[in-house]
Amino acid sequence: MLTLNILASVESRETLCSSCVYEVTQKGFEGEKATCCNYAGELREMKFGVCECTVYMDKRIPKPEKTIGFVKPRETARPKLTVIKIA
């Protein structure tokens, strides 16, 4: 498993939320902007720009493919045995 610790640059002044999968943003006609965090299914308004977050998950990194359903196991290298009944 690959773990990445990503911190937003303080010089860029861009909030880490803008690239997080848990971000919910609303923008108004007059330039208003509201950002909320949806981690754990509960919306929490972010009242400041975030530069470090313990639950940050970058939405720009592709998710690994998951196998859905049943997968046929690989054939083993052992030869199949045949039972011969001797009477």
C-alpha positions as a Markdown table, in Angstrom:
| # | Residue | x | y | z |
|---|---|---|---|---|
| 1 | Met | 0.0 | 0.0 | 0.0 |
| 2 | Leu | 1.3 | 3.4 | -1.0 |
| 3 | Thr | 0.9 | 6.2 | 1.5 |
| 4 | Leu | 1.4 | 9.8 | 0.5 |
| 5 | Asn | 1.7 | 12.7 | 2.9 |
| 6 | Ile | 0.9 | 15.9 | 0.9 |
| 7 | Leu | 1.0 | 19.4 | 2.3 |
| 8 | Ala | -0.3 | 22.4 | 0.6 |
| 9 | Ser | 2.3 | 25.1 | 0.0 |
| 10 | Val | 1.8 | 28.0 | 2.3 |
| 11 | Glu | 3.2 | 30.3 | -0.3 |
| 12 | Ser | 0.6 | 29.2 | -2.9 |
| 13 | Arg | -2.3 | 30.1 | -0.5 |
| 14 | Glu | -4.5 | 27.4 | -2.1 |
| 15 | Thr | -6.4 | 25.4 | 0.3 |
| 16 | Leu | -5.8 | 21.7 | 0.5 |
| 17 | Cys | -9.6 | 21.1 | 0.3 |
| 18 | Ser | -9.6 | 22.1 | -3.4 |
| 19 | Ser | -8.0 | 18.7 | -4.4 |
| 20 | Cys | -9.6 | 16.5 | -1.7 |
| 21 | Val | -12.3 | 13.9 | -2.4 |
| 22 | Tyr | -14.3 | 15.0 | 0.7 |
| 23 | Glu | -14.6 | 18.7 | -0.5 |
| 24 | Val | -18.1 | 20.1 | -1.1 |
| 25 | Thr | -18.0 | 23.6 | -2.6 |
| 26 | Gln | -20.8 | 26.1 | -3.4 |
| 27 | Lys | -20.2 | 29.3 | -5.4 |
| 28 | Gly | -22.6 | 32.2 | -5.6 |
| 29 | Phe | -23.3 | 34.7 | -8.3 |
| 30 | Glu | -21.6 | 37.5 | -6.5 |
| 31 | Gly | -18.3 | 35.6 | -5.9 |
| 32 | Glu | -19.3 | 34.1 | -2.6 |
| 33 | Lys | -17.8 | 30.7 | -1.9 |
| 34 | Ala | -18.6 | 28.1 | 0.8 |
| 35 | Thr | -16.4 | 25.1 | 1.4 |
| 36 | Cys | -17.5 | 22.1 | 3.5 |
| 37 | Cys | -15.8 | 18.8 | 4.4 |
| 38 | Asn | -17.9 | 15.7 | 3.9 |
| 39 | Tyr | -15.6 | 13.3 | 5.8 |
| 40 | Ala | -17.5 | 10.6 | 7.7 |
| 41 | Gly | -20.7 | 11.7 | 5.9 |
| 42 | Glu | -21.2 | 14.9 | 8.0 |
| 43 | Leu | -20.9 | 18.3 | 6.4 |
| 44 | Arg | -18.6 | 20.7 | 8.3 |
| 45 | Glu | -18.1 | 24.2 | 7.1 |
| 46 | Met | -14.4 | 25.1 | 6.6 |
| 47 | Lys | -14.0 | 28.7 | 7.9 |
| 48 | Phe | -10.3 | 29.0 | 6.9 |
| 49 | Gly | -7.9 | 27.7 | 4.3 |
| 50 | Val | -6.5 | 24.3 | 5.2 |
| 51 | Cys | -2.8 | 23.6 | 4.6 |
| 52 | Glu | -2.6 | 20.2 | 6.5 |
| 53 | Cys | -5.3 | 17.6 | 7.1 |
| 54 | Thr | -5.1 | 14.1 | 8.7 |
| 55 | Val | -8.0 | 12.7 | 6.5 |
| 56 | Tyr | -6.9 | 14.3 | 3.2 |
| 57 | Met | -7.4 | 12.1 | 0.2 |
| 58 | Asp | -6.2 | 13.5 | -3.2 |
| 59 | Lys | -8.9 | 13.1 | -5.8 |
| 60 | Arg | -6.4 | 13.5 | -8.6 |
| 61 | Ile | -4.7 | 10.2 | -7.8 |
| 62 | Pro | -6.5 | 7.3 | -9.7 |
| 63 | Lys | -8.1 | 4.7 | -7.5 |
| 64 | Pro | -6.9 | 1.1 | -7.8 |
| 65 | Glu | -9.2 | -1.2 | -9.7 |
| 66 | Lys | -11.3 | -3.5 | -7.6 |
| 67 | Thr | -12.4 | -7.0 | -8.5 |
| 68 | Ile | -16.1 | -7.3 | -8.2 |
| 69 | Gly | -17.7 | -10.8 | -8.0 |
| 70 | Phe | -15.9 | -14.1 | -8.1 |
| 71 | Val | -12.6 | -14.8 | -9.7 |
| 72 | Lys | -11.7 | -18.2 | -10.9 |
| 73 | Pro | -8.5 | -19.4 | -9.1 |
| 74 | Arg | -5.5 | -20.0 | -11.2 |
| 75 | Glu | -4.7 | -23.6 | -12.2 |
| 76 | Thr | -1.8 | -25.0 | -10.2 |
| 77 | Ala | 1.3 | -26.4 | -11.8 |
| 78 | Arg | 0.7 | -29.8 | -10.3 |
| 79 | Pro | -0.5 | -32.5 | -12.7 |
| 80 | Lys | -4.0 | -33.9 | -12.2 |
| 81 | Leu | -4.1 | -37.3 | -10.6 |
| 82 | Thr | -6.2 | -40.1 | -12.0 |
| 83 | Val | -7.4 | -42.8 | -9.6 |
| 84 | Ile | -7.5 | -46.3 | -11.2 |
| 85 | Lys | -9.5 | -48.9 | -9.3 |
| 86 | Ile | -8.0 | -52.4 | -9.6 |
| 87 | Ala | -10.4 | -55.2 | -8.9 |
